């Protein structure tokens, strides 16, 4: 997959089949759409193109609104779209000036000028241009003038799939990991840098990697304890099993949210490394314990649950020693 991060020096695409959107999550609904443009591109001996935007348009249009939470960082989105077999990804730098284009200018001076599409495939509710003034009907009305074919993904089609980024966000915020992963068609992930924490886990006999997620808009799932798989960017071929705590360490009167991974059967210093956490299962809610001993007993039970899940679903890793940092 070729990736273009601006509109300068785009190649002359051959018989391009394009779709446009934010593609947050690259979920099963998006994957159906991508299958369609890939099919049409192959049929036309052309190229499939996904056009997306970065930063997310809501961040630019309403920067005071900090409520937006996204399922993907831009790098995660690139990785997922490449797995879908797309020929080209164009990441348009979204700006206030770009948002001020009229819908007519958007069609002629953005879509047609840059991509010379043979086919445009969009959802029934896709809007574009200033004040979201353009839609499928405008594109349909201009198809003869500019020589492209239109295809609409209907409401009925989308309803049949029954998948949306909002539904996935709600599932993750409710601890429904299995549902979120099913709707995504892949496991949800968080990526961050290992930083020094309070080392409470080490004191309990369960040392943890304190992971700092660097994208402020990335959705952090519900507080609680999770089963995860862990990959270190420094050693991407090795996938480790682990437990993850998202929360405020109430037993220790914590005030700030932390993301702490205990990697099973592991013995390496990984401060400063980049970890990707792949969510497998939600074990339990975070809670405050009356004593440290009660907390340790619960963590041991979490470990038993974690090992049982991995022994039933995945091939266990080669054991070494149980240590992290």
Order of alpha helices (4+ residues) and beta strands (2+ residues): beta-beta-alpha-beta-alpha-alpha-beta-alpha-beta-alpha-alpha-beta-alpha-alpha-alpha-beta-alpha-beta-beta-beta-beta-beta-alpha
